[in-house]
């Protein structure tokens, strides 16, 4: 994304360092993913769009595909590997080789629409993984939980009106991408929060509106768009969540997964741009995924 951009490589360093310093890293099994295949990408993206992203990859410098989203010579490979990581995590969790998985990947994905890049996102990582679960692992009902501070408009674009999938979560409104208030389909249950909202509003919204949507759908596998930019320290938004809120919401997701999905959860990194807060919040999230 260029120098001094908040969506930077140091985000993954902050996560890795915090998992080590909190003593969590030694309890995790690490995997390196292969790139997502064309077939996997084209389950959720138009073929012409994948072609356009490949053609836009520069040999040098930075090429903008929209005002917020850029490619350098390594971005295409990174995006293919990010989507591939969620595919690998889906395979491991669906086969019972991992109890749950967290994908520490860049670039994020939940703003990537079927035929359009935006919001730092090229391929919709969580959608690629979920579509893989439907196509390859016999999953008939799946859910996406998205607690990023920005509405996951790309995921909504891809799965709106797909009765196999329910999407739920919270986001700040008004805020980029200025969508989500009017659901794109009856399977969309995303809850806007006003700027300045904190723990009480977040937990109330999730308990009253998100959890009932999950319970009604009885998902056989849960995918999480884990954005940590709703943290009160984050520079790009105005919600006031704390580290503990991310642990709490993960525990709620784990409880649903135990009841309906044999505990199967695949989580993938979306936003989070205060490096200290990102590291702490991911550690709280991973701890709850690991301890159930």
Protein Blocks (a to p, Z undefined) as FASTA:
>chain_A
ZZhiabdfklmmmmmmmmmmnommmmpccdddddddfklmmmmpcfklmmmmmmmpcfbh
jddfbfkbccdfklmmmmmmmmmmmmmmmmmmmnopafbdcddddddfklpcfkbceehi
abdfklmmmmmmmmmnopabdcdddfbfbdcfklmmmmgoiakbcceddddddddehiaj
lccbfkbccdcddehiafklmmmmmmmmmmmmmmmnopabdcddddfklpfkbckbccfb
dfklmmmmmmmmmmmmmmmnnopacdddfedjbfklmmmmmmmmmmmmmmZZ
